[in-house]
Amino acid sequence: MARWLGFLLVAGLLENTLVIWGGEFGRLPISQSKNGRDHNRQGFTTWMAGAGIKAGHIHGATDEFGYAAVENRVSVPDFHATVLHLLGLDHHDLVFERNGLRERLTSIYEPRVVSELLA
C-alpha cells in the first residue's frame, strides 16, 4: 500500500484519487467455539487517503476490547455520503424508485457528510 500511495503522490495523482482500504464488516475480537471469528458490525476499521481526506487523521475509537465503537461513530450511510461527497456527488440527488417510492441511495435516514475527515 505504501508503494502504491507513493506512486500516486509522485505522479501527482493522489489529490484526485480516493483510496479506501477496508471490508464490509469487522471481526469479533474474541475467538468463538470453533476456528475463526464471527462478523462484527459494532466496530471496524476503514482506512482512507487522497482526494480531500485529512492526512494523518484518526477518527473514532473502540472500547478496550475492540468490540464496539464508543467515540465518533460513523454509520454506513454517513460513510457512503462522505465518499460520494469526495467524488463530487450529492447523496441527496441519488435516488431510485422502489415500490412507488423515491428512496435515496444512502438510506431513508438523514446521513451526514463526516466533515471531520475532510482536508
Secondary structure, DSSP 8 states (H G I E B T S, - for coil): -HHHHHHHHHTT-GGG--EEEE-SSEE-SS--SSSS--EESSS--EEEESTTB-TT----EE-TTSSSEEES---HHHHHHHHHHHTT--GGG-EEEETTEEEETT-SS-----GGGB-
